[in-house]
Amino acid sequence: MVLGLSLIAISGLILVAADHVDAPSVTGNAADITDMYTFQGQETNNLVFAVNTQGLLSPNATAAAAFNENVMIEINIDNTGDNVEDLVIQAIKKGDKMYFFGPYAPSATGTSSTIKTSAASGSVAISKYGAAAVTSTENGMKFFAGPRDDPFFFDLGQFQAILGGTATGFNNPGVDTFAGSNVLSVVVEVPKAMLGTAASLNVWAETKKKQ
Amino acid sequence: MKTNKFKIITLALVCAVATVSCNDDDNNGDAMASTDFSGTFVQQDQMARPAINTVFIASGQPKDDFNAAIPSAMGAKYQPIFESRLMALNPGYTTNALGLTAAQFTGVLATDVLNVKTSGKTTFFDGTNVLTGRALADDVIDVELILIFGGPTGGSNTGLTSDHVDANDKAFTTSFPYLAAAW
């Protein structure tokens, strides 16, 4: 087994996590997406979208971590197979609540978005650190926003050692670099019928900042 | 004297908190109507499949550029970059367990979207279903390590195809919101 480790070192490629701490302009702020998940809900007629932000929060730092009123979290859904969003679900904080819009067809696609207030689908009080999760159900959808355990797991430290040339493989057992750390999560559960009739969707998450 | 100062400060804080609470109460019920959602919002970060930007894009400005890209424009621009990264990570790459050549595999990955089936099981990979979603418990890193390092059978480079962290450090819940409470 021969790895191109020197090439990686030269090019400055450092693997971080799923998308944790990934880029200079967003690292450590409310616009930094760490992970997104999409899975069938407990009610199998529903899909669940979870978008996590601000990774590697220690328990001591979690109570002070907050969503930003100028940063929208947008779930993009392509149901025609062209990797262009046909529907969006938008979440944005105002005061102590997270407000949700959609799924709706945006008036324009791409890097700039506006909020169609007539597409409001619900809101939920942002859960507080250390308190029980607050959820709400409106228009057949379920909503959550607040701190959660980071569901991501990976021996990042050992992988960095491999890339750095100080190790040749993983240990067994490995060490979960993300154990004991938290994220700020937005979770939305949506009836599949609201997402069109396609057998397969392409989905992605974006953060978008108010100009 | 000091004690008194602290008392005064504390009293002031309590008053301030009480005032804020009153304002919140006033706004209850008509928040949607009175809240301003105007403005244009511009993309800062983008993510779909786990670890794509972090594995295949060089640090610094290239990562910011990738985060500001839209999926429909990614394939053409990023497939060659991803392929060179893949071959740097694993110079012995021929095909992987999905039977994809380096060009084919990176062609799939370069468009960073998560494929989701609208019926049946949603999983990154469970031995049968491939890329039908991403569930919380999916060991996505092992899947990606196998596809990058494991060769045509998944059995090559065995020291690199699992990080031997197979599950989260907290149990997920079966009902909404599914993610575990914070530490």
Interface residues (C-beta under 8 A of the other chain):
Chain A: M1 V2 L3 G4 L7 I8 S11 G12 L13 I14 L15 V16 A17 A18 D19 H20 D22 A23 P24 S25 V26 A31 D32 I33 D35 M36 Y37 T38 F39 Q40 G41 Q42 L47 V48 A50 L57 P59 T62 V71 M72 E74 N76 D78 D82 N83 V84 I92 K94 G95 D96 K97 Y99 F101 T109 G110 T111 S112 S113 T114 I115 T117 A120 S123 Y129 G130 A133 T135 K142 F144 P147 R148 D149 P151 F152 F153 F154 D155 Q158 F159 I162 T168 G169 F170 N171 N172 P173 G174 V175 D176 F178 A179 G180 S181 N182 S185 V187 E189 K192 L195 A198 A199 S200 L201 N202 V203 W204 A205 E206 T207 K208 K209 K210 Q211
Chain B: D24 N27 A31 M32 T35 F37 S38 G39 T40 F41 V42 Q43 Q44 D45 Q46 M47 A48 P50 A51 I52 N53 T54 V55 I57 A58 S59 G60 Q61 K63 D64 F66 N67 A68 I70 P71 S72 M74 G75 R85 M87 A88 L89 N90 P91 G92 T111 D112 V113 L114 N115 V116 K117 T118 S119 G120 K121 T122 T123 G133 R134 A135 L136 D139 V140 I141 S156 N157 T158 G159 L160 S162 D163 H164 V165 D166 A167 N168 D169 K170 F172 T174 S175 F176 P177 Y178 L179 A180 A181 A182 W183
